[in-house]
Amino acid sequence: MISLCKSSCEAMASSLPLLLLVLCSLSVAQCQLRLFNLRATGLPSDLLGTTDGYVKVFCGADTLGKTSVRNDNANPWWEEEFTYFKAQENEVMRLEVHDSDLLFDDLLGVCQRQLKLGTYEHDCYLEKGGTLHYTYTFG
Ligand SMILES: [Ca+2]
């Protein structure tokens, strides 16, 4: 598999003199992150009923966005995909699952993952119950 970040660096190196080639190899490559296939199972109920779940997505210090709210659904899935072009290898992606409520949203759990090159499918157990499933491609 040829990653986008690596191939762009190689393209630059082939057209530039040695000095820049060295600089290129020293710089930290920024790659594309794509997060998709977000779904959850067994989200907990509270006094107000079944969870109205949504997911907030972060990468490093940046916020990538959040999904729509799936009302009254313990096993929701979200069609949103998140793409981020400035991710670095070993940077931490953070997914927060929240229950939307009238006044204060509840945080159901946090999933953190260090980015590795490739495509991965993960299950993450949420602190307050339920599991978040997601897939990411990085490279
Ligand atoms: Ca709720």
Backbone and ligand atoms as CSV (ligand in chain L), in Angstrom:
chain,resi,resn,atom,element,x,y,z
A,1,MET,N,N,0.837,-1.195,0.000
A,1,MET,CA,C,0.000,0.000,0.000
A,1,MET,C,C,0.873,1.246,0.000
A,2,ILE,N,N,0.581,2.153,-0.913
A,2,ILE,CA,C,1.328,3.419,-0.967
A,2,ILE,C,C,0.483,4.503,-0.311
A,3,SER,N,N,1.013,5.119,0.706
A,3,SER,CA,C,0.241,6.159,1.394
A,3,SER,C,C,0.392,7.479,0.658
A,4,LEU,N,N,-0.641,8.308,0.748
A,4,LEU,CA,C,-0.634,9.604,0.081
A,4,LEU,C,C,0.511,10.477,0.568
A,5,CYS,N,N,0.714,10.482,1.879
A,5,CYS,CA,C,1.724,11.365,2.462
A,5,CYS,C,C,3.103,10.972,1.970
A,6,LYS,N,N,3.348,9.678,1.914
A,6,LYS,CA,C,4.660,9.202,1.497
A,6,LYS,C,C,4.890,9.506,0.013
A,7,SER,N,N,3.879,9.256,-0.812
A,7,SER,CA,C,4.073,9.448,-2.247
A,7,SER,C,C,4.272,10.921,-2.590
A,8,SER,N,N,3.605,11.835,-1.877
A,8,SER,CA,C,3.799,13.249,-2.170
A,8,SER,C,C,5.207,13.676,-1.799
A,9,CYS,N,N,5.728,13.090,-0.763
A,9,CYS,CA,C,7.086,13.411,-0.343
A,9,CYS,C,C,8.089,12.876,-1.354
A,10,GLU,N,N,7.876,11.696,-1.840
A,10,GLU,CA,C,8.768,11.117,-2.840
A,10,GLU,C,C,8.742,11.921,-4.136
A,11,ALA,N,N,7.566,12.406,-4.513
A,11,ALA,CA,C,7.438,13.191,-5.735
A,11,ALA,C,C,8.254,14.469,-5.612
A,12,MET,N,N,8.190,15.084,-4.446
A,12,MET,CA,C,8.935,16.315,-4.217
A,12,MET,C,C,10.435,16.021,-4.249
A,13,ALA,N,N,10.830,14.935,-3.627
A,13,ALA,CA,C,12.243,14.598,-3.535
A,13,ALA,C,C,12.845,14.363,-4.913
A,14,SER,N,N,12.102,13.740,-5.807
A,14,SER,CA,C,12.661,13.382,-7.100
A,14,SER,C,C,12.922,14.612,-7.970
A,15,SER,N,N,12.218,15.730,-7.685
A,15,SER,CA,C,12.382,16.905,-8.527
A,15,SER,C,C,13.237,17.988,-7.861
A,16,LEU,N,N,13.790,17.696,-6.714
A,16,LEU,CA,C,14.544,18.710,-5.989
A,16,LEU,C,C,15.951,18.221,-5.681
A,17,PRO,N,N,16.878,19.169,-5.481
A,17,PRO,CA,C,18.241,18.779,-5.139
A,17,PRO,C,C,18.353,18.091,-3.772
A,18,LEU,N,N,19.521,17.584,-3.536
A,18,LEU,CA,C,19.770,16.746,-2.354
A,18,LEU,C,C,19.367,17.412,-1.047
A,19,LEU,N,N,19.688,18.706,-0.907
A,19,LEU,CA,C,19.406,19.396,0.346
A,19,LEU,C,C,17.925,19.286,0.702
A,20,LEU,N,N,17.079,19.564,-0.268
A,20,LEU,CA,C,15.646,19.540,-0.011
A,20,LEU,C,C,15.145,18.121,0.202
A,21,LEU,N,N,15.808,17.219,-0.447
A,21,LEU,CA,C,15.454,15.819,-0.252
A,21,LEU,C,C,15.644,15.447,1.220
A,22,VAL,N,N,16.736,15.931,1.807
A,22,VAL,CA,C,17.002,15.658,3.223
A,22,VAL,C,C,15.938,16.319,4.085
A,23,LEU,N,N,15.624,17.586,3.790
A,23,LEU,CA,C,14.596,18.283,4.555
A,23,LEU,C,C,13.276,17.526,4.490
A,24,CYS,N,N,13.005,17.035,3.317
A,24,CYS,CA,C,11.757,16.315,3.121
A,24,CYS,C,C,11.692,15.083,4.015
A,25,SER,N,N,12.784,14.371,4.079
A,25,SER,CA,C,12.772,13.147,4.864
A,25,SER,C,C,12.735,13.446,6.368
A,26,LEU,N,N,13.157,14.653,6.764
A,26,LEU,CA,C,13.144,14.989,8.187
A,26,LEU,C,C,11.786,15.509,8.653
A,27,SER,N,N,11.050,16.112,7.746
A,27,SER,CA,C,9.767,16.676,8.154
A,27,SER,C,C,8.786,15.550,8.459
A,28,VAL,N,N,7.875,15.845,9.339
A,28,VAL,CA,C,6.871,14.845,9.686
A,28,VAL,C,C,5.780,14.873,8.626
A,29,ALA,N,N,5.566,13.750,8.000
A,29,ALA,CA,C,4.577,13.690,6.931
A,29,ALA,C,C,3.168,13.832,7.493
A,30,GLN,N,N,2.381,14.618,6.786
A,30,GLN,CA,C,0.980,14.744,7.159
A,30,GLN,C,C,0.157,13.891,6.214
A,31,CYS,N,N,-0.698,13.108,6.773
A,31,CYS,CA,C,-1.442,12.142,5.978
A,31,CYS,C,C,-2.936,12.383,6.122
A,32,GLN,N,N,-3.646,11.661,5.282
A,32,GLN,CA,C,-5.098,11.816,5.318
A,32,GLN,C,C,-5.739,10.779,6.233
A,33,LEU,N,N,-6.593,11.297,7.085
A,33,LEU,CA,C,-7.372,10.437,7.973
A,33,LEU,C,C,-8.821,10.430,7.491
A,34,ARG,N,N,-9.402,9.252,7.379
A,34,ARG,CA,C,-10.829,9.151,7.080
A,34,ARG,C,C,-11.471,8.232,8.111
A,35,LEU,N,N,-12.475,8.768,8.782
A,35,LEU,CA,C,-13.175,8.013,9.821
A,35,LEU,C,C,-14.599,7.767,9.341
A,36,PHE,N,N,-15.055,6.534,9.409
A,36,PHE,CA,C,-16.381,6.223,8.886
A,36,PHE,C,C,-16.947,4.985,9.575
A,37,ASN,N,N,-18.182,4.611,9.169
A,37,ASN,CA,C,-18.833,3.431,9.729
A,37,ASN,C,C,-18.964,3.532,11.250
A,38,LEU,N,N,-19.401,4.700,11.705
A,38,LEU,CA,C,-19.607,4.893,13.141
A,38,LEU,C,C,-20.953,4.308,13.548
A,39,ARG,N,N,-20.934,3.423,14.516
A,39,ARG,CA,C,-22.187,2.903,15.048
A,39,ARG,C,C,-21.963,2.482,16.484
A,40,ALA,N,N,-23.059,2.363,17.215
A,40,ALA,CA,C,-22.954,1.984,18.620
A,40,ALA,C,C,-23.972,0.908,18.918
A,41,THR,N,N,-23.676,0.082,19.917
A,41,THR,CA,C,-24.624,-0.936,20.348
A,41,THR,C,C,-24.751,-0.878,21.863
A,42,GLY,N,N,-25.961,-1.145,22.345
A,42,GLY,CA,C,-26.207,-1.257,23.778
A,42,GLY,C,C,-26.016,0.018,24.562
A,43,LEU,N,N,-26.328,1.158,23.960
A,43,LEU,CA,C,-26.204,2.409,24.709
A,43,LEU,C,C,-27.201,2.386,25.877
A,44,PRO,N,N,-26.826,2.939,27.008
A,44,PRO,CA,C,-27.652,2.834,28.216
A,44,PRO,C,C,-28.883,3.744,28.162
A,45,SER,N,N,-29.894,3.377,28.932
A,45,SER,CA,C,-31.064,4.241,29.110
A,45,SER,C,C,-30.880,5.039,30.392
A,46,ASP,N,N,-31.509,6.200,30.436
A,46,ASP,CA,C,-31.510,6.939,31.695
A,46,ASP,C,C,-32.955,7.282,32.052
A,47,LEU,N,N,-33.169,8.116,33.057
A,47,LEU,CA,C,-34.525,8.431,33.512
A,47,LEU,C,C,-35.357,9.065,32.411
A,48,LEU,N,N,-34.705,9.716,31.484
A,48,LEU,CA,C,-35.427,10.411,30.421
A,48,LEU,C,C,-35.680,9.511,29.212
A,49,GLY,N,N,-35.275,8.248,29.318
A,49,GLY,CA,C,-35.537,7.340,28.203
A,49,GLY,C,C,-34.269,6.829,27.553
A,50,THR,N,N,-34.452,6.288,26.363
A,50,THR,CA,C,-33.324,5.719,25.635
A,50,THR,C,C,-32.391,6.831,25.162
A,51,THR,N,N,-31.159,6.464,25.014
A,51,THR,CA,C,-30.124,7.440,24.651
A,51,THR,C,C,-30.384,8.115,23.303
A,52,ASP,N,N,-30.094,9.412,23.264
A,52,ASP,CA,C,-30.114,10.172,22.014
A,52,ASP,C,C,-28.651,10.454,21.671
A,53,GLY,N,N,-28.054,9.527,20.984
A,53,GLY,CA,C,-26.605,9.552,20.881
A,53,GLY,C,C,-26.053,10.350,19.719
A,54,TYR,N,N,-24.900,10.935,19.968
A,54,TYR,CA,C,-24.111,11.526,18.890
A,54,TYR,C,C,-22.639,11.425,19.260
A,55,VAL,N,N,-21.780,11.599,18.274
A,55,VAL,CA,C,-20.345,11.425,18.468
A,55,VAL,C,C,-19.606,12.694,18.070
A,56,LYS,N,N,-18.700,13.137,18.926
A,56,LYS,CA,C,-17.802,14.248,18.599
A,56,LYS,C,C,-16.432,13.670,18.274
A,57,VAL,N,N,-15.796,14.242,17.250
A,57,VAL,CA,C,-14.532,13.687,16.764
A,57,VAL,C,C,-13.418,14.737,16.858
A,58,PHE,N,N,-12.294,14.321,17.412
A,58,PHE,CA,C,-11.128,15.199,17.548
A,58,PHE,C,C,-9.894,14.469,17.036
A,59,CYS,N,N,-8.933,15.250,16.549
A,59,CYS,CA,C,-7.642,14.669,16.182
A,59,CYS,C,C,-6.563,15.623,16.665
A,60,GLY,N,N,-5.707,15.144,17.556
A,60,GLY,CA,C,-4.749,16.044,18.168
A,60,GLY,C,C,-5.496,17.161,18.863
A,61,ALA,N,N,-5.142,18.418,18.580
A,61,ALA,CA,C,-5.797,19.550,19.216
A,61,ALA,C,C,-6.978,20.050,18.388
A,62,ASP,N,N,-7.225,19.447,17.238
A,62,ASP,CA,C,-8.271,19.954,16.342
A,62,ASP,C,C,-9.592,19.202,16.503
A,63,THR,N,N,-10.676,19.960,16.315
A,63,THR,CA,C,-12.008,19.363,16.315
A,63,THR,C,C,-12.407,19.078,14.881
A,64,LEU,N,N,-12.788,17.841,14.609
A,64,LEU,CA,C,-13.184,17.489,13.239
A,64,LEU,C,C,-14.679,17.673,13.020
A,65,GLY,N,N,-15.449,17.647,14.097
A,65,GLY,CA,C,-16.892,17.858,13.974
A,65,GLY,C,C,-17.669,16.862,14.795
A,66,LYS,N,N,-18.985,16.839,14.552
A,66,LYS,CA,C,-19.802,15.872,15.268
A,66,LYS,C,C,-20.899,15.329,14.360
A,67,THR,N,N,-21.405,14.186,14.739
A,67,THR,CA,C,-22.465,13.551,13.959
A,67,THR,C,C,-23.809,14.184,14.324
A,68,SER,N,N,-24.839,13.792,13.608
A,68,SER,CA,C,-26.202,14.167,13.979
A,68,SER,C,C,-26.610,13.352,15.210
A,69,VAL,N,N,-27.703,13.765,15.838
A,69,VAL,CA,C,-28.230,13.049,17.006
A,69,VAL,C,C,-29.200,11.973,16.531
A,70,ARG,N,N,-29.037,10.769,17.051
A,70,ARG,CA,C,-29.979,9.675,16.764
A,70,ARG,C,C,-30.874,9.525,17.991
A,71,ASN,N,N,-32.104,10.057,17.883
A,71,ASN,CA,C,-33.000,10.067,19.029
A,71,ASN,C,C,-33.522,8.676,19.386
A,72,ASP,N,N,-33.606,8.423,20.705
A,72,ASP,CA,C,-34.231,7.191,21.227
A,72,ASP,C,C,-33.744,5.934,20.535
A,73,ASN,N,N,-32.475,5.760,20.495
A,73,ASN,CA,C,-31.926,4.602,19.796
A,73,ASN,C,C,-30.712,4.060,20.545
A,74,ALA,N,N,-30.871,2.845,21.079
A,74,ALA,CA,C,-29.773,2.237,21.836
A,74,ALA,C,C,-28.710,1.656,20.909
A,75,ASN,N,N,-29.060,1.472,19.634
A,75,ASN,CA,C,-28.119,0.879,18.668
A,75,ASN,C,C,-28.024,1.738,17.408
A,76,PRO,N,N,-27.599,2.971,17.559
A,76,PRO,CA,C,-27.610,3.885,16.409
A,76,PRO,C,C,-26.422,3.676,15.476
A,77,TRP,N,N,-26.597,4.124,14.237
A,77,TRP,CA,C,-25.432,4.263,13.371
A,77,TRP,C,C,-25.494,5.655,12.767
A,78,TRP,N,N,-24.354,6.128,12.356
A,78,TRP,CA,C,-24.266,7.489,11.823
A,78,TRP,C,C,-23.638,7.424,10.445
A,79,GLU,N,N,-24.252,8.131,9.507
A,79,GLU,CA,C,-23.757,8.075,8.130
A,79,GLU,C,C,-22.590,9.033,7.888
A,80,GLU,N,N,-22.367,9.944,8.829
A,80,GLU,CA,C,-21.307,10.932,8.625
A,80,GLU,C,C,-19.925,10.278,8.516
A,81,GLU,N,N,-19.130,10.874,7.645
A,81,GLU,CA,C,-17.720,10.495,7.553
A,81,GLU,C,C,-16.897,11.729,7.876
A,82,PHE,N,N,-15.731,11.521,8.412
A,82,PHE,CA,C,-14.862,12.642,8.756
A,82,PHE,C,C,-13.532,12.480,8.041
A,83,THR,N,N,-13.121,13.543,7.380
A,83,THR,CA,C,-11.846,13.510,6.670
A,83,THR,C,C,-10.976,14.643,7.191
A,84,TYR,N,N,-9.725,14.343,7.363
A,84,TYR,CA,C,-8.804,15.324,7.944
A,84,TYR,C,C,-7.461,15.140,7.250
A,85,PHE,N,N,-6.908,16.243,6.746
A,85,PHE,CA,C,-5.704,16.124,5.916
A,85,PHE,C,C,-4.412,16.415,6.666
A,86,LYS,N,N,-4.529,16.835,7.910
A,86,LYS,CA,C,-3.323,17.251,8.623
A,86,LYS,C,C,-2.933,16.288,9.737
A,87,ALA,N,N,-3.400,15.072,9.659
A,87,ALA,CA,C,-3.097,14.109,10.716
A,87,ALA,C,C,-1.659,13.602,10.595
A,88,GLN,N,N,-1.082,13.283,11.726
A,88,GLN,CA,C,0.266,12.724,11.746
A,88,GLN,C,C,0.237,11.353,12.405
A,89,GLU,N,N,1.181,10.520,11.975
A,89,GLU,CA,C,1.242,9.187,12.559
A,89,GLU,C,C,1.458,9.308,14.069
A,90,ASN,N,N,0.816,8.458,14.809
A,90,ASN,CA,C,0.878,8.406,16.276
A,90,ASN,C,C,0.126,9.537,16.962
A,91,GLU,N,N,-0.472,10.418,16.174
A,91,GLU,CA,C,-1.320,11.429,16.767
A,91,GLU,C,C,-2.567,10.726,17.327
A,92,VAL,N,N,-3.157,11.341,18.342
A,92,VAL,CA,C,-4.290,10.673,18.996
A,92,VAL,C,C,-5.615,11.188,18.446
A,93,MET,N,N,-6.427,10.246,17.960
A,93,MET,CA,C,-7.799,10.550,17.552
A,93,MET,C,C,-8.690,10.262,18.754
A,94,ARG,N,N,-9.610,11.196,19.027
A,94,ARG,CA,C,-10.491,11.010,20.180
A,94,ARG,C,C,-11.949,11.060,19.745
A,95,LEU,N,N,-12.720,10.071,20.136
A,95,LEU,CA,C,-14.150,10.030,19.836
A,95,LEU,C,C,-14.905,10.094,21.155
A,96,GLU,N,N,-15.800,11.044,21.263
A,96,GLU,CA,C,-16.620,11.167,22.477
A,96,GLU,C,C,-18.072,10.852,22.124
A,97,VAL,N,N,-18.662,9.933,22.852
A,97,VAL,CA,C,-20.073,9.611,22.636
A,97,VAL,C,C,-20.899,10.341,23.696
A,98,HIS,N,N,-21.865,11.114,23.228
A,98,HIS,CA,C,-22.708,11.899,24.132
A,98,HIS,C,C,-24.167,11.500,23.978
A,99,ASP,N,N,-24.925,11.708,25.064
A,99,ASP,CA,C,-26.378,11.562,25.036
A,99,ASP,C,C,-26.964,12.970,25.074
A,100,SER,N,N,-27.670,13.325,24.023
A,100,SER,CA,C,-28.265,14.652,23.961
A,100,SER,C,C,-29.455,14.727,24.923
A,101,ASP,N,N,-29.477,15.743,25.784
A,101,ASP,CA,C,-30.585,15.959,26.707
A,101,ASP,C,C,-31.020,17.407,26.619
A,102,LEU,N,N,-32.153,17.708,27.257
A,102,LEU,CA,C,-32.694,19.065,27.147
A,102,LEU,C,C,-31.733,20.112,27.712
A,103,LEU,N,N,-31.185,19.835,28.887
A,103,LEU,CA,C,-30.322,20.845,29.499
A,103,LEU,C,C,-28.849,20.537,29.304
A,104,PHE,N,N,-28.422,19.419,29.872
A,104,PHE,CA,C,-27.007,19.082,29.785
A,104,PHE,C,C,-26.839,17.734,29.102
A,105,ASP,N,N,-26.001,17.676,28.118
A,105,ASP,CA,C,-25.712,16.402,27.470
A,105,ASP,C,C,-24.796,15.574,28.373
A,106,ASP,N,N,-25.024,14.268,28.373
A,106,ASP,CA,C,-24.168,13.381,29.162
A,106,ASP,C,C,-23.080,12.783,28.287
A,107,LEU,N,N,-21.895,12.712,28.840
A,107,LEU,CA,C,-20.797,12.024,28.163
A,107,LEU,C,C,-20.869,10.547,28.529
A,108,LEU,N,N,-21.053,9.699,27.542
A,108,LEU,CA,C,-21.193,8.259,27.808
A,108,LEU,C,C,-19.855,7.534,27.819
A,109,GLY,N,N,-18.909,8.078,27.097
A,109,GLY,CA,C,-17.599,7.437,27.076
A,109,GLY,C,C,-16.690,8.071,26.045
A,110,VAL,N,N,-15.405,7.799,26.196
A,110,VAL,CA,C,-14.389,8.376,25.315
A,110,VAL,C,C,-13.534,7.251,24.751
A,111,CYS,N,N,-13.272,7.312,23.445
A,111,CYS,CA,C,-12.398,6.331,22.802
A,111,CYS,C,C,-11.190,7.072,22.249
A,112,GLN,N,N,-10.015,6.641,22.592
A,112,GLN,CA,C,-8.812,7.286,22.080
A,112,GLN,C,C,-7.950,6.250,21.368
A,113,ARG,N,N,-7.343,6.684,20.288
A,113,ARG,CA,C,-6.591,5.750,19.466
A,113,ARG,C,C,-5.425,6.478,18.808
A,114,GLN,N,N,-4.239,5.926,18.922
A,114,GLN,CA,C,-3.083,6.491,18.217
A,114,GLN,C,C,-3.137,6.045,16.768
A,115,LEU,N,N,-3.007,6.995,15.847
A,115,LEU,CA,C,-3.153,6.688,14.423
A,115,LEU,C,C,-1.977,5.879,13.896
A,116,LYS,N,N,-2.314,4.800,13.188
A,116,LYS,CA,C,-1.314,3.984,12.497
A,116,LYS,C,C,-1.690,3.934,11.025
A,117,LEU,N,N,-0.695,3.789,10.156
A,117,LEU,CA,C,-0.966,3.703,8.726
A,117,LEU,C,C,-1.756,2.428,8.422
A,118,GLY,N,N,-2.801,2.579,7.633
A,118,GLY,CA,C,-3.595,1.426,7.250
A,118,GLY,C,C,-5.065,1.650,7.522
A,119,THR,N,N,-5.839,0.574,7.433
A,119,THR,CA,C,-7.275,0.631,7.715
A,119,THR,C,C,-7.571,-0.289,8.891
A,120,TYR,N,N,-8.284,0.241,9.848
A,120,TYR,CA,C,-8.551,-0.522,11.067
A,120,TYR,C,C,-10.003,-0.382,11.485
A,121,GLU,N,N,-10.536,-1.462,12.038
A,121,GLU,CA,C,-11.876,-1.465,12.594
A,121,GLU,C,C,-11.738,-1.693,14.093
A,122,HIS,N,N,-12.376,-0.833,14.883
A,122,HIS,CA,C,-12.216,-0.973,16.329
A,122,HIS,C,C,-13.548,-0.977,17.051
A,123,ASP,N,N,-13.582,-1.674,18.185
A,123,ASP,CA,C,-14.688,-1.615,19.130
A,123,ASP,C,C,-14.149,-0.947,20.388
A,124,CYS,N,N,-14.939,-0.070,20.951
A,124,CYS,CA,C,-14.477,0.653,22.132
A,124,CYS,C,C,-15.590,0.604,23.174
A,125,TYR,N,N,-15.268,0.146,24.359
A,125,TYR,CA,C,-16.261,0.025,25.425
A,125,TYR,C,C,-16.422,1.362,26.127
A,126,LEU,N,N,-17.655,1.814,26.209
A,126,LEU,CA,C,-17.929,3.128,26.788
A,126,LEU,C,C,-18.106,3.008,28.298
A,127,GLU,N,N,-17.574,3.992,28.991
A,127,GLU,CA,C,-17.563,3.985,30.451
A,127,GLU,C,C,-18.966,3.781,31.042
A,128,LYS,N,N,-19.968,4.416,30.463
A,128,LYS,CA,C,-21.320,4.337,31.033
A,128,LYS,C,C,-22.185,3.263,30.384
A,129,GLY,N,N,-21.587,2.409,29.564
A,129,GLY,CA,C,-22.323,1.297,28.971
A,129,GLY,C,C,-22.412,1.402,27.464
A,130,GLY,N,N,-22.409,0.253,26.829
A,130,GLY,CA,C,-22.493,0.231,25.377
A,130,GLY,C,C,-21.119,0.201,24.727
A,131,THR,N,N,-21.139,0.012,23.425
A,131,THR,CA,C,-19.899,-0.102,22.656
A,131,THR,C,C,-19.978,0.797,21.433
A,132,LEU,N,N,-18.884,1.471,21.135
A,132,LEU,CA,C,-18.789,2.243,19.899
A,132,LEU,C,C,-17.932,1.464,18.914
A,133,HIS,N,N,-18.430,1.333,17.693
A,133,HIS,CA,C,-17.679,0.675,16.621
A,133,HIS,C,C,-17.321,1.732,15.583
A,134,TYR,N,N,-16.117,1.659,15.029
A,134,TYR,CA,C,-15.740,2.625,14.003
A,134,TYR,C,C,-14.629,2.047,13.141
A,135,THR,N,N,-14.479,2.629,11.975
A,135,THR,CA,C,-13.413,2.234,11.062
A,135,THR,C,C,-12.650,3.488,10.662
A,136,TYR,N,N,-11.337,3.388,10.601
A,136,TYR,CA,C,-10.589,4.515,10.063
A,136,TYR,C,C,-9.539,4.042,9.073
A,137,THR,N,N,-9.270,4.921,8.099
A,137,THR,CA,C,-8.194,4.694,7.147
A,137,THR,C,C,-7.229,5.846,7.283
A,138,PHE,N,N,-5.976,5.544,7.388
A,138,PHE,CA,C,-4.970,6.585,7.571
A,138,PHE,C,C,-3.796,6.305,6.649
A,139,GLY,N,N,-3.430,7.303,5.864
A,139,GLY,CA,C,-2.283,7.114,4.987
A,139,GLY,C,C,-2.381,7.964,3.745
L,1,CA,CA,CA,-31.311,11.863,26.186
